[in-house]
């Protein structure tokens, strides 16, 4: 099953297939109750308070007592109708600023996983449906607070303002795990249609142009190696994501969007501390419009280095430096500003982060975080529609309560 239509049309189709599979599994379970023993149900809830001195992030964070418009609610289920078959799905409601319409529950992932080979040395399988993309270290579990080292992931790599494109896609994913004498090697490659939500259209400044932005066949892959039980972890991720803008504006032709990132990831783990760094180079653009004002081609880069320290069993603190450059040929943004497109500081961001997490118990976590940022390169456009009114240097405090079951 490869769903090759738009997000709006493909989501119901995926849901129907999963429902049919689950119902079929339920009938089988009547004859063999052991399958029901594999049923797992989990959920999570996170609520954050965001306070900024300038600029807005996830709601009106710079006014009053801050913004409470950062909420994540999810529920997932999985079952094994056969030892080599897994059916899993998750529904997610996520509000991150805006008018609240983004909080409507959506299918985050829903897949059928079949392992054709599974032994002590090797696992080889295929996933059909909507899968989370293997992008960097954190993308596949980025919405579950307990799996993140901080309230916000490094925004230079894990953009929240264009998260839909890198989050998941509808299609087929092939994966392999190979146990080697020194560790474990995992490879994944996926083919299908990415999600092209309103966040991407706003970032491309196509939200005011009549028409539709629809996904085209795309590819994403990752090779990951874990050495000595995970003491050293290294990965390389790459993607070729595409979309088509069908214009309804008289005189404007259709156009194409492309996004081709590479991400190198490296982590070193000891019992009480971890050191993580990731580097990304991103080529993206619009092409084939008959109006050259819409076409562009730009290569940006991002990187961060992060140190986390665990102490007193249930506590962890973090320090991180995160750097974003939107255009390697205009690192300061001066040429961008001279063209009249916007302020120079909208083309980069340097983020100094301090964070603290307390796992009260396995089901409850409290976290706090401070960011000092120079630049506005990853500010959400929906919260800051006029970039000329943003401030170059700004500070942000976040507090978050997270629950899971």
N, C-alpha and C positions, 0 to 999 in steps of 0.2 A: 504494500500500500504506500504509494508516494502521492501525497496531496499536492497538487500543482496549481491550485487557484490562489486567490487572495486570502489574507488572514481571516476576513469576515466569513468567507464561504468555506474555508477549510476547517475552521474550529468545530462547527456542528458535525461535520463528517467524521472527524476524529472521535468526538464524543460518542456518536452512534456506534462506531466500531467497538470502542472500549466497553460501552454498555452491553452490546451483544456478547462480547467475550466474557464479561463478568457474569452475565445471566447464564451463559452456557456453562461456565465454571460452577455456578451455584447448583445447577441440575446434576452435574457430575458429583458434586460433594454429597448429594443425598445418598449416592451409592458408595462413596468413599469419603468418610468424614475426615480422613487425614489431611485432605487438601485445605479444609477450613482451619486446620492447625497452623497453616502458613500465613493466614490472613493477618496483616498488620495495619493498624490505624494510628496515625500520628497527626499532631497539629501544633501550631505555634502562634503566638501573638506578641507583637512588639509595638510599643508606643514611645515616641520621642518628643522632647521639647527642644526646639532650635532657637537660639538667641544670637543675633548678629548686631554689631554696632553700625555697620553700613551694608548696603545691598541686601537682597532677600534670598533666602535659600529654603525651599520647601514651604512656601507660604510667607505671610508678612512677618518674617523673623526679626526685622529691624525696627518694628513699631511695638509699642506697648510692652507686654511681658514675654514676647516671643511668639513662636508658632507651634501649634500642636498638630499640624497637618502632615505628620510623617508617621504613618501607621502601616504595619504589615500583618496580615492575617492569612494563615494558610492551613489547609487540611489535605492529607495525602493518605492513600491506601495502596496496598500491594498484596498480591496473592500468587501462589504457584500452583496452577492446575497440573503441572508436570514438573519433575525435578529439573528439567532443562528449559522450562518456560516460566517467565515472570511477566505478570501484567501489573503495571503501576501507573498511577495518575495523581496529580496534585492540582488543587484549585487555589488560586491566590487572589486576595483582595489587597491592593496596595495603593495607599494615598500618599503622594509626595507633592504637596502644594496643589496649585490649580483650584478648580471649582468643585472638586470632589467626584467628578465623573470618572476619573481614573480608578476610583475605588470599587467599581463594579467587578464582581468576581469573574475571573477568566481562567481558562485551562492553561496552567503554567507548563505542565508536561503531561503527556498521556501516551504510553508506549507498550508495545509487545516486544519482549526481549527473549530471543531464542538462542541458546548456547549449543552450537553444533559439536563442539569439542570442549570437554571439561575434565581435566585430570590434574595430577600434581605438578606437571611441568607446563601445561599450556591451557589457556581458555580462548576459544574463538567463537564469536557470536555476532548477531545482527539485531538491531532495534528498528522497529517500524512505528511511525506515528510522530508525535511531537516530542523532540528530545532537547535537553539543555545542551548548549554548545560547550565543548571542551576548549575553553579560551583562558589561558593563564592558569593561575593556581586556584582562583576563587569563584569563577563565573558560574559553575554548575550548581553551587549552593549559596549564591550571593544573597538570596532573600531570607535566609535563615540566620538570625542574629548569632546563634550559638556556634555557627561555623565560621564567623568572621573574626579577625583579630581586633577589629575596631568597629565603631558604630557606622562610620563611612569607610568604604574601601578606598584605596588610592584612586582619586578621580581622574588622574592622568591616564590610567589604564582602563579602569572600570567606570566609564562614563555613565552617570545617572541621567544626564540630559538627553542622551541618545541610546538608552539601554535596550530598547526593543530590538534594534538591529542585531546586537551581539548576544541576546539572551537565549533564544531558542528558535527552532525551525521545524517545519513539517516535511518529513521525507524518510530517508533510510540512513542508518549509521552502522558501520562495520567496525568491530573492535577486536583486539587481540591482546592478551596478557601472556607474557613469556617469562617463566622463572629461570634466572641464570644464576651461576654460582655466587655472584657477588650481590645479587639483588633481584629487582623485578623491572621488566620493560613492558610498557603499555603503549599501544598505538590505536588511534581512532581516526576515522574519516567519515564525514557525513555529506550527503547530497540531498538537496531539497530547496524549499522556499523559506527565506528568513521572514521575520515579522517587520513590517514597515509601519510603525505607529505614528501618531500625530507628533511625537517628540522629534522624530527624524525629519518630518516635513517642516516643522518650525525651524530646526537648525539649518536646513537648506534654504530657508526663506521662501519656501513654496506654499506656505499656508495661506497666503493672500491671493494665490493664483488659482483660478478655477481649473479643476482637473482632479485626477486621482493618482496616487503613488502606489504601485502594485509590485510585489516581489517577482523576481526572475530567478531561474535556477542558479543556485549558489553552492559553494563547496567550503568546508572547514575541516581542519585536521590538527591533530596533536600527537607528538611523540614524547613520552614521559618516562624517566628512569629514576628508580628509587634504589639507593645504595645502602647496604648494611642496615636493613630494617627501617629505612626512612631517615637515617642520619643525614644523608645528602640526597636532595631531590632536585632534579633538573628537567626542564621541559622546553619544547619549542612548539609554538602554535602558529598557524597561518590560515588565512581565509581569503576567499574571493566572493564577496557579497554583492549582489546586483539588484537593481529595481528599475522600473519603467514608469516615467511620468507621462500619463495620457492627458494632454492639454485640452481644455475646453475654452481657452481664451482665443478669440478670433485673431488670426495673424501670427499666433505662436505655435510652432510645431511641437511634436512630442520630443522627449529627451530621455537620456539614460543616466542613472546614478551607479557609481562603482565605489567599492571600499575594499582595499587590499592591505590588511595589516599583517605584521609579523611580530610575535612576542617571544622573547627569551626570558626564561624564569629559572631562578636558582635559590635554593634554601639550604641552610645548615642548621641542624637541630641537635641540641644537647638536652640533658634531663630538665634543666630549669630555664633554658633560654633558647631563642631561635633568631637567626639572622636571615632576612629575606630581601631579595632584590629582583626587579623585573624591568626589562627594557622593551619598548615597542616602537616600531616605525610604521607609519600609516600613510598610504597613498589613497587619496579619495578625490572625487570630482563629479561634475555634471558635464555631459557632452551631447552632441547631436541636436541641440536647440538651434533654430534658425536665427535667434537673437543672441549674438555673442555675449551680451551682458549676463546671461544665465550660465554660460559655460565657464568652468574653471578646473584646474588640476593643481593639487597641492599635496605636499608630503610633509607630514608632521612627525614629531618624535616625543616620547615620554619615557620617564624612568623614575624609580623610587628605590630607596633603601630603608629598611625597617628593622628595628630591634625590639623583641618582646622578651619580657622577663617574668617568670612565674615564681610566686613566693607564697608562703603561708598556706599551701595546698590549694586554696580556692581563689587566689588573687593573681592578677596579671597587669603589668603596666607596659606601655608601648611608647616608643619615640620613632618618628618617621619624617623623612624629607622626601617630598614629592614634586616633580618638575614636569611641566607641560609646555611644549612649543607647538603651536598650530601650524607654523610654516617654517621649515628649516632655512629657507631663503630670505626670511624676514623675521628673525628671532625676536627683535625688539618691537615689532609691529609698527614701526615708523612708516614703512611704505604703505601699509594698510590704512593708517590714519591719513596719510597724505592724499590717498585716493578718494577720501571722503566717505569710506565705507563704515567707519566707526573709530572709537578710541584705540590707541595702540595697546593699552593694557587688556583689551578683550582677546588678544592673540597669544597670551601666555599666562602661566600661573605657577608660582612657587608656594608650596604649602608646608609649613612646619607644624607637626601634629604631636600632641601629648595625649595619651589615653590611659584609662584605668577601668578594669573589669573585676567584678566580684560575683562569683558563682555562689549564691546564697545556699543553694542545694542543686541537685541535678536538673531541676525543673524551673528554677528562677535565677535570672541574672540581672544585675544592675551595672550600668556602664556610664562613664562620663568622659568627655573629650573636649580638647581645646585646639583650635586651628588659628594660626596666624598666616594670612595669605597675601601675597603680592601678585596682583593680576586677577582677571575675571574670566579666564579662558574656559572654565568648566561651570560657570554659573548657569542655572536653568533659565532658558529664555522666557518660559512662561511666567516666571516670577520677576523677571527683569526685562520687559519688552523693549525698553529704550536703553540701549547700551551707553548712550551719552550721559545718562543720569547715574551710572554706577561709579563707585569709588575704586581707585586702584588698590589701595591697601585697606584691608578689613580683617576683622576678628570674628570668630564664631565659637560658641559654646553649645554642646549637645549633651543631653541627659536622656537615658533610655532604660525602660523596664521591659524585660523579655520573659515570656512564659512559654513552656512547651509541655506536651503530654505524649 
